[in-house]
Amino acid sequence: MNWLQQIPRSIRARFGRQKLDSDMAEEMRGHLERRAQANLAAGMSAEEARYAAQRSFGGVEQLKEIAREQRAGQGFDNVVRDVRFAFRQLSRSPGFTTTTILILALGIGGVTAMFSTLYAVMIRPLPFPHAERLVLGRATFGGVINPMVAGPDYFDYREQSRSFSDLGAFTSQISEVSVSKGANTERSTCLNVTSGLFQALGVKMSMGRRFAAGDDKAESPPTAIVSHAFWHRHFDGENDFAGRTITIDGVTRAVVGVMAPDFHFIDQPDIWLLSTPRELGPRRYNNWLVVGSLKDGVSLAEAQSEVDVIAAQLEKAYPDTNARKALLLTPLQSAFTEQYRTGFIMLCGGAAAVLLIACANAAGLLLARGAGRQAELAVRAAMGASHWQIMRLLLAEALLLAAAGGILGTVLALAMQNGLMRRFSVETLFLRDVGLAWPVLGFVVCLTVVTGVGFGVLPAWRAKSPDLADAMKSLGRGNSRHGSRLRGGLVAAQVAISFILLVVAGLLTRSLSSLHRTDPGFNPRNLLTVEVPLPPREYNGLQRTQFLESLLENIRSLPGVQSAAAISQLPLRNPGNDIALYDASAPPAAPSGGGNGYQRVVLPGYFEAMRIPVLAGRDVRSSDTRDSTRVVVISQVLAEQLFPGRDPLGRKVIIDGATQTPWEVVGVVGDTKMGDLREGPRSRGAFYRPHGQSSSATMRLAIRTAIEPHAVVTPLRALLQKLDSRVPLSGPRTMEEVMDNATLSEKAQTLCLTTFSLLALILAACLLALSGRHTP
């Protein structure tokens, strides 16, 4: 009979069990009666005929069991019966059951939380159409990733390549702008993009349209796309879209589109501003990230070969700016998550180690419990239970425990996920929510089954063939020597794994401690940092300097303020803006032959406020104006790079190479960690130009206080409102908070691994204590 013919019988057997049992009993009674009648006809008495019929027929109940075993679907019934019995057994030992479930929940929950976070960040497909075709283009210099691309280079790649259906670019950092609405001004975040970005991503607008190719022409009016939240906040969510404009930093822009509410790209800005070719900067400035969508049928290798040819052509055409420069294409998701890969994989390994320890712990508890059930299992074996039936019964208990631990562990994982994301400070694009996606749910189910079998198979195998006599003799003697050796081995294995985790956590703690002890080159204590953007239409260069000097003078008179200064980009908080420069008396043969440094614009008093020592020469002065000699202050490492073995004071440097205007070095200051705390001691230096000679519209204040720094924020806001109500104050943060934020990922890794290792030791101690005390 084939399997199709067995399906109806299996269904009838499953749902008509009582009727089948009744029919079977009736049929057996009929057989007994006929045999008894035959015996009566042979001359036996009625009682002898009945007993003879029963003897020849055999045991009725045994025959019923044999018949039931032959039914279709009986295997399922056996499993259900075993699960029911296992549930009753476990409910009789609430202490053992609760302890085991909690242990398994910790192990399964940790692995599930790490895997779901790993899936959300690195595995889950991007929420864009044809996401598998999206690539990120990053500039390389001599094979080293920069990763920013020059604006003119981007346009050359866009015009000359044939491998992309669309190619767009965007700035790497979100900036803040002033948005005017009548007499009111609010601060909003914005991201500068090119016209091809949203086409490459396949983004659809909830209203309006995407940027078009003609929007970035010089004669076209300025345009913007706003987020769905900004549209509801600024325009009350009106459906009348035509003719809407917003004024950003004094420039009126036409709103051409409203982004869909579920769109996420890196951070979530309020506004996307379209940049024209003129606004992308010169070819020597590399400050754009490029995103492309490969054409259907074009492989990544083919596209890379094409851009390599274009890069070689650009190097020949522009040797001063494109020497040894190329473009590296990487799958978009891989490029933006590669910095988290090592940390996540390491933590997944730590969570897996805890799960192994939890399994060993549960197996040890089952072994201890099984030692007290030897008599019961031996009696079952003596009554005819097979090895497989005994193993199946014990595996049912293990799987039931694992299922309960999996459910509780999933709840724990959901509670842990958001905390993990915040602690790792994941700022990848396209990250929406974590949650339990279907692949993660499937992973949890498989993990639960494997866990149940993993910790249940050893106790089940040991109990598969109990001997009744030995079991009875062992009653009252406690656990067997063999069982004690097994549990001791499990404890030793747990301690070994825990020790490995502790060593790794210790190394991470040492690395983190070393990072915290790193001297940033300035004193971060009691240092408040804020951003003050001046409206560019209302303030020219000289007016900016005058306003900032007046503002700083008033701030220094506030109660609790010791000193105050201003800089265009603060260390660590505002990295980037590294510029080439060289000794004017010895121009390099190639652009890369000079030096590079972080360019900053400062007002007098900055080095004093930051506690950066002036090693030689002087600070910038208020007398350093556009009418005086151009001066610059350089850091110690930059002085050694540009003028090795020579006194840098009084020497001239050429900055940026665009113009040959020399800048006289008037001071040398100590080195600071400008971009990252992980920078080496001889990393890139910095140079500081006076604000009076190189003004900046947005300046950051560094205010050193004798009191709690945040206590100065309220009077500072009042002071700005008094001087100019149009100038907002944004992002007040202490420098200690900035430094703490710079080590979030390291802290998260250290905390997680330390927690895993301590948890592993606790579980090992629990097994050692509970296995000896457990009684069923």
N, C-alpha and C positions, 0 to 999 in steps of 0.2 A: 504493500500500500504506500503510495507516494505521500509527500508532506501536505499536498493540497487536500487529499482525502482525510488527513488526520485533523485538519483544522476544525471541522464541525464536531468531531468527537471530543476534541480538547475543550471546546466551548461548552458542550453539554456536560462534560465531566467537571468543569470548573464551577458552573452555576447550577447544576442539578445533582449535587453531591448527596443530599439527603434522599432523593428518590432512588438514586443508584444504590445506595446502601440498603434501602428498604427492599428494592428488587432483588439484590444479592442475597439478603437474609431469607426472603421468601423462596428463592430458588434453592438455597441450601436446605431449608426445611423440607421442601419437596423431595430432594434427593434422599434425605434421611428417612422420610416416611416410606418411600418406595423400597428402600433396602430393608427397613423394618418389616414391611409387608411380605417381602420375599422370605425373610427369616421365619416369620410366622407360618408361611406356607410350607416351610421345610420342617415344621414340627417343634420349633422353639416356643417357649412361653413368651408372653408379651414383654416381660421385663428383660429376659435374655435376648429377645430379638432387637430391642431398642439399644441395649449396651453393645451388642455385636455390630449393629449398624454404625454406631458412633466410633467404635474401634477401627472398623474398616474404612470409614470416611476420613478420619483424622481430626486434628484439633480445629474446631470451627473458627475460633478467633484468629488462629494463625493463618488459616486459609483466607480469611477476610483481609488480613494485612497483606498477604501475597497478592491477592486480587487487586487491592487498592494500589500497590506498587506498579502494577501493569497498566494502570489507567493513564490516558494522555493528560499531561499537565500536572502529574503528581509531583514532579520535581519542584515546581513552584509552590505547591501546597506544603512540601517539606520545608522549604525555605521560610515560608510564612510561619509555620509552626515553630521552627527554630528561633525566629526573631521574637515571636511572642514569648517563648520560654526564656530567651535571653533578657527580654525586658522585665519579666517577673523576677528573674535572678538578680538583675542589677538593682531593681527597686528595693530588694531586701537588704542591700548593702549601700545605703545612701552616702556614707562617708567615702567609701572607696570610689563609688560612681562619680560623685561631685569632684573629688580630687583629680581623678583621671581626666574628666571632661575639661576642667580648668587648665590642666597641664597641656592637653592637646590643643585647646583653644588658643593658648599663648603661642604655641609653635605654628599652627596653621594660620592664625591671624597675622603674625609677623611676616610670614612668607607671602600671604595674600596681599597685604598692604604694600610690600615692596614690589611685587610683580605687577599689581594694578597701577602703581605709580610709574614703573618702568614701561608698562604698556602704553599709558597715556602720553608719556613724553617721547618715547623712541619707537614704538611699534605701531600704534594706531595710525591708520592712514590719515593724511592731512585732509581737512574739510574743504578741499578745493576740487573742482572738476579736473580730471586727468592729473591728479596730484603726483602720479609716478613720473610725469614728464618734467616736473619743476626742478630747476637747478639754481644754485647760488654761485655767482661769479665773484671770485676774490682775487685781488692783485697779489702777485708774488714778485719779490725782488731777489734775484739770484737763487730762486727756489724756496725762499722763506716767505710764508704767508703774511701779508700786511694787516688786514685783509681788504682795506678800502680801495676803491677804484676812482681814478680821476674822471670828472664829468666829461671832458672832451673825449677821453678814451672810450667812455660808455657810448657816446654818440657814434664814434667810429665803428665800434663793434655792432651797434644796432643797424647802421647803414650798410655795412659790408658783409655781415654774416647772412647765411641762407639756411642755417640749421634751426632757427627759432621761429615759432609762429608769432611770438611777442617777446619783447625784452624791455624791462623797466628797471628803475633804480630808486633808491630811497636813502635818506640819511640814517645813520646808525643810532642817533639819540633823539629822543623827543625833547622839544623845547617848549618854553612857556611864552605866550603872547598876551597882549592886552586887547580884549574885544570890547568895542564901544557900542553901546545901545542907548541913544539919547545922551543924557548927562551921566549915565552910569557906565562904569568900566569894570570888567571882570577879568580874572586871569584864567586862561584856558591853555590846554596842551595842544601842540600841533606837530605834525610830521611832514617834512618836505618830500615830495615824490615826483616822478616824471610821468608822462602821459601813458607809458606802456605798462606800468606796474599792475594796475587792476585788470587790464586785459590779459596779462600773463597769468595772473592768479585765477582768472575766470570769475571775478567778483560781480555779483548782481546788486544793483541799487534797489532800495525799497521805494524811492522816488527819484525822478530825474535820470541822469545818465552818468557814465564814467567820463573821465577826462579824455578828450579826443586829441588826435595828433596836431590839429591846427590850433589848439588852445595855448600851446607853448611858444607861438610865434611872438616876436617883439611887438607887433602892432595889435595883438589880441588883448582884450581886457583881462585883468587878473581874475583868476577863478579859484574856487575852493569846494571841497566836499566835506560835509559835516557828519558827525555820528548821529545815530538815531536818538541817543539820550540828549545830545546837544540841541537837536532840532526841537525836541519836546520842551527843553528847558528855555531855549532862546526864542522860539517861535510858537510856543504853546501847542506844538504838534499839529498846526493847521495843515489842511490838505491843499490849500491854495499855494502852489509851489512857484509859479512863474514870477520872475522879477525880484526874487529875494536876494538881498545883499547883506554882507556883514563888513564891519570896519575893523581891520586887524592891524595893530600898531600904526594907526593913521591911514592905512591903505584900504580903500573900499574894494571888495571882491564880490563877484557874482557867485552865488551858491548854485552849482549845476547839478548836484546830486546829494541824496541823503543815504547813508550807508545802512545796510540791513542790520537789524538789532543783534543778530547772532554772529556778526563778523568780528573776528579777533585777529590782530596782526601785531606781533611783539607786544608792547604795552598797548593800551587802548586809548589813543589820543581823541580829543574832541574834534579836531579839524585836520584835514589833509590839504596841504597847499601845493599847487602845481608850480614847479620850478621851470623856468625857461632856460635855454642853453647858456644865456649870459649869466644866470644866477648859479650855475653849477660850478663856477670857479675856474681858474686856469688849470692847465694840464699838470703843473707841478704840485697841485693840491690833490691828495687822494683822500676823499671823504664821503664816498658813496658806495653802497652795497647794491649789487646787480642781481636781479632775479629774472630768469628766462624760462619760457615754456618750449620744450623741444617739439619740433614738428612730428607728426605721426610717422613712424618708421625710421626716424633718425635716432641713432644710439648716442649714448653719452660719449663714447670714444670717438665717434665721427665728429660730433660737435667740438670736442676738445682739439682734435686735429685741425679743424677749421680756424678756431680762435688762436691757436698757436701760430698759424700762418699770418693772421692779421696782426698779432703781437710782434712778430718779426718785422713786418712791414712798418709798423709804428716805430719800432726801435730805429730803423734806418731813417725814417722821416723826421723823428724828433729825438736825436741822440742825447740832447741835454737833459730831457725829462724821462725818457723811456728806456734808458740803458738797462739791460738785464731785467726788464719788466715784462711780465706775462699775466695771463688770466687763467686761474684754476677753476674748473667747473666741478661742483660737488652736488649730489642730490640734496635738495633743500632741507629736508628733515634731518638728514645725517649731519649736515654742516652746522645746523643750529643747536644740535644736541650733543655734539662730540665732547664738549667740555664736561658734561654730566655723566658720560658713559662709564668711566672708570669707577666713580663714586657709587653709582647705582648698582653696578655689577658686584662691587665689593660688599655692599650692604645686603644684596640678595644672597650672596654667599654666607654672610653672617647669619641672616635669618634662616637659611637652610640648615646651618649648623645647629641652631637652636631647635629647629624642627626635628633633626636627628636625635638630639638629646631628649626632646619630649617623647619621641617614639621609644627610645631606650628606657626612659622613665616609666612610660605606660607598660612596656613589656615587663619591666621589673616588678611593677605592681601586680600584673596579671600572673607572673610566676609565683609571687608570694601568695596570691589568692588561690592559685591552682594547687599549691602545696597542701592547702587545707581541704581541697575538694577531691583528693585522690581516692578516698573511699567511695564517694558518690560516683565518680567516673569508672572505678573498678566494678562497682555493682552494675552499671550500665553495660559494661563490656561483658560481664558474666551473663547478663540477660539477653545477649545476642547483638548488642550494638556494634557496628563495624568501626574500624579505625576511621574511615572517612566520615561516618556519622558523628563521632566524637569531635573530630577536628572541625567539622562543619558547625557544630553547636558552639564551640569556643570562638571560631572566626566570626560567627553571627554576633556574639557579644562584643568582640573587638570592633567590628564595623559599626555596630550601634553606638558604641562610645565615640568612634571617629566621626560619625554623622553628627552627633550632638556637639562634639568639639568643633567640627567644621562650621556649623550654623553659628555658634557663639563666636568663633574666630572671625567669621565674615563680618559680624557686627562690630567686633573690635577693629578690623581692618578699615571699615568705613569711617570709624571715628579717628583713625590714625592718618588717613590719607591727606586731608587738608593741612594737618599740622606738618606732615612731611614736605608738602609743596611749599608751604610758607618758610620752613626752616632752610630748605635748599634754595630759596629765592629763585625758582625757575622762571626765567623771563623768555621762554621760547615763544616764537610766533605760533599761531594756531592752537595753543593750549586752551581748551574750553573748560570742561570739568573733568574730574577723575571718574568717580562713580564705579558701578559694576557693569562694565560692558559684557556682551555675551561671551566673547573669548575669555574674559576674566572669570566669568561664572563657570564656564566649562573647565577652566583651569582649577577652580576651587573644587568642583565635583571630582575630577581626576585625582587631585591632591588628597582629598579626603579618603577616597577608595584606596589609593596607594598607601596612605598613612595607616589606615585600618589594617590592611593586609600586612604591612611592614612590621608593626609592633605586635600583631596578633599571631603571626605564623610560628614564632619560636615557642610561646607557651602552648599553642595548639599541637605542635609537633611533639613536644615533650609529653603531652597528656594523651597521645593517640592510642597507646597500648598499655594502660595501667594494669598491674597485677593485683588481684583482689587480696591475696594473702599478704603481700608486701604492704599494700595500702592499709590493711587492718593492723599490721604490726607497727606501722609508723604513726598510728593515731596516738597522740599524747607526747610524741617524741619531738614534735616541731618539724621544721623544714629539713629536707634531705641535704646531705653534704653536697651532692651534685647541683641541686637548686641554688644553694648558697654560693657555690663557685660561679654559677652563671650570673647571679645578681651582682656578685662582686666584680665580675668582668664588665658588666654593664656600667657600674659606678665608675670603674677605672677609665672606661672609654669616655664617659661623660666628663670626668675631670680633665682628661687629656684635651678634649675638644675645647672645653672652657678655658684651659690654660692658653691654648693657641689664640682664642678670641681675645683673651686678656692681654696677651703680648701685642697683638695687632692694635688693640685699643690704646695700649700704653704708648706705642710708637706714634699713633695719631695724636694722642694727648701731648706728647713731647713736641711734635711738630707744631701743633696749635699754640702751645706755650711759647715756643721759640718765635712764632709769628707775632704773638702779642708783645713779646719783649723787643721786637724789632724797633729800632729808633727811626721814627719817620722823618727826622730832621727838624721837627718843630715840637712845641709843647702843646698837646691837645687838651690839657686840663682847663676847665672853666673857659672854653672858647666857643662862643656862639657864632654860627654862620647863617647868613640869610642872603637872598637874592634881591637886587633892586634894579629892575629894568626901567630905563628912561625912554619915554616915547620918542622915537627917532625924528618925527616930524616937528616936534616942539623944541628939541634940544639939538644944537649943533655941537661940534667938538669942544669949543671953548666953553659953551654953556654947561656941557656935561661936567667938565672939570670943575667949574665954579660951583655947581650945585653939589657935587660930591664932597668938595672941600668944606663947604658950609655944613653939609649933613654930618660929616665926620667930626667937625668941631662941636656941633651940638650933641652928638652921641657921647663924646668924651666928657661932657658935663653932666650926663645922667648919673643919678646915684647908683653906686655899685660898679660902674664901668671904670676899668683901669686904662685901657687903650683901645683904639679902633682903627681899622685900615680897610682898604678896598683893593681887590684884585679881579682880573677878568675871569680867571678860572682857578678855583681853590684846589689844593692838593687832595688827591683821592676822590673828592666829591665831584669834581669836574675834570676828568682826565682828557687826554687827546691834545690836538693842535700842536703837533711836533713839526718843526720847520727846519729846513736846511740852512746852514750858515758856514762861513769860512773866513779865514784870515785874509784880510784885504791885501796884505803884502805878499801873500803866497797863494794865488788862486789855484785850485786843484785842476788837474788835467781833465777829470771827469766830474760830473755833478756829485757822484757818490764819494768823491775823495775828500770832501770837507767833513763837517760834523752835522749832527742833528740835535735839536734841543726843544724842550717844551717852551713855546712862546707864551709869555704872560705880560699883561699890562697892569701896572700898580700905581698907587698914589703914595706919597711919602708916609713913612711910619709902618709900612706893611711888615718889614722884617722884625721890627721891634715888637709889634703886636703878636706875631707868630713865634717869637723867640728863635728866629733864625739868625745865627751869628754872622756879622759882617767881618770877613776874614782879612780883607784888604780894601783900601779905597773908601768909598762912601756910598750912602744910600741915594736913591733918586731924591730930587728936591722940587719944591714948588716953582723954582726959577727955571726948571728944565721945560721950556715951552717950544712952540714951533719956530720961534724966532731965534732960539739959542742952538748951540751945537747939539747934534743928535747923540745921545748917550745911552748906554745900556749897562746893566749889571748882570754878570754871568755867575753860574754856580761853579764850585771848585772842580768838579769832574769835567765840565765843559772847558774850563780854562786849561786844564792839563791836556785835553784833546786838541784844542786849537793852537795852544802855545806851549808845547812841551819843553820844559827846562828854561822857559823865559818868563819874565814878569809881564803879565797881561795888561797891567794898568797903562793907559794912554795908547794902547794899540787899537787898530780899527778892524771892524768885522763887516762883511757884506751879508745882509740878512735876506734870505729868500731868493736871491739872484735875479729877481725881476727888474730891479733897478740897481745901479751901482753906487747908490748913496751909502757912504761909510758911516758906521756908528762907533763912537769911541767908548771903549771899556773904561768905566770909572769906578767899578767896584767888583769884588768877588765875595760871594756869600756861600754858606754851607749848603750841602746837597740835601734835597728832600725827596721823599717818595711821592712823586707826582701822579703816577697812574695806578700803581698797585703796591701793596705792602710786600709782595713777593719779589720786587725788583732787586737785583743784585747791587752790591756796594759800588760797582763801577758801571752802573747802567746809565741811560741817557740823562744828560743834564738839563738845565733850564736857563733861560735868559729872560730878563725883566726890563721892559721899556716903560718910560714915564707916561702916565696918562695924558699929560700935557702935550706930548708929541705923537701919541698913538692912541687916541681916545676909543673907548668901547661903549656901546649903547647899554649893554647889560653888564653890571658889575656885581661882585659878591663881596659882602662885608664880613670881616673877621673881627669880632668884638670880644676882648678879654675882660672878664668880670671878677670881682671879689666875692660875688654872691652866686647863687644858683643861676646859670646862664639863661634859662627860660623865663626867669622873673623879669628880664629886660625886654621881652618881646612886646608886652602891652604898651609901655611908655615909648618904645621905638615906633610902633604903629601910629601912636598919637603924634609923635614928632614928624613923621612923614606926612600925615594928613595936614599938619600945620604948614609945612614947607610947600607941598604940592599934592593935592588930593588925587591927582591923576597917576601918581607914582605908587604902585602897589608894593607890598612887602610879601615875599613868598618863600616857602620852604625853610622855616626856622628849624635848624638842627644843630646840636652840639657836635664838635669835631670828634668827640669820643663815640657818639652814635654813628658817625660816618665810618670810623675805624671798625666798630663792631659789625656794621653792615658789610664791610669788605671781607669778613671772615665767616659769613653765614654758612656757606657750604662746608667748610672745614669743621665748624662747630656741629653741624647736623651729622656729618659722618662720625665724628668722635662720640657724640652723644648716643647715636644709635648703636654703634659697635660696643660702647661701654655698657649700655643697657642690655644688649644681647649677651655679653660675656657674664655680667652679674646675674642675669636671669638663668643662664646655663649653670652657674655655680649653685644657685638656690635650688634648681631642679635636681641637681646631683645630690645635694644635701637632703632634699625631701625624700628621694628614693632610698638613700641610706637609712633615714630615720623610719620611713613608713614601711619599707619592705620587711623589716624585722618585727614590726609591731602589728602588722595587718593580720586580722582574723576574718574569715568570711562571714 
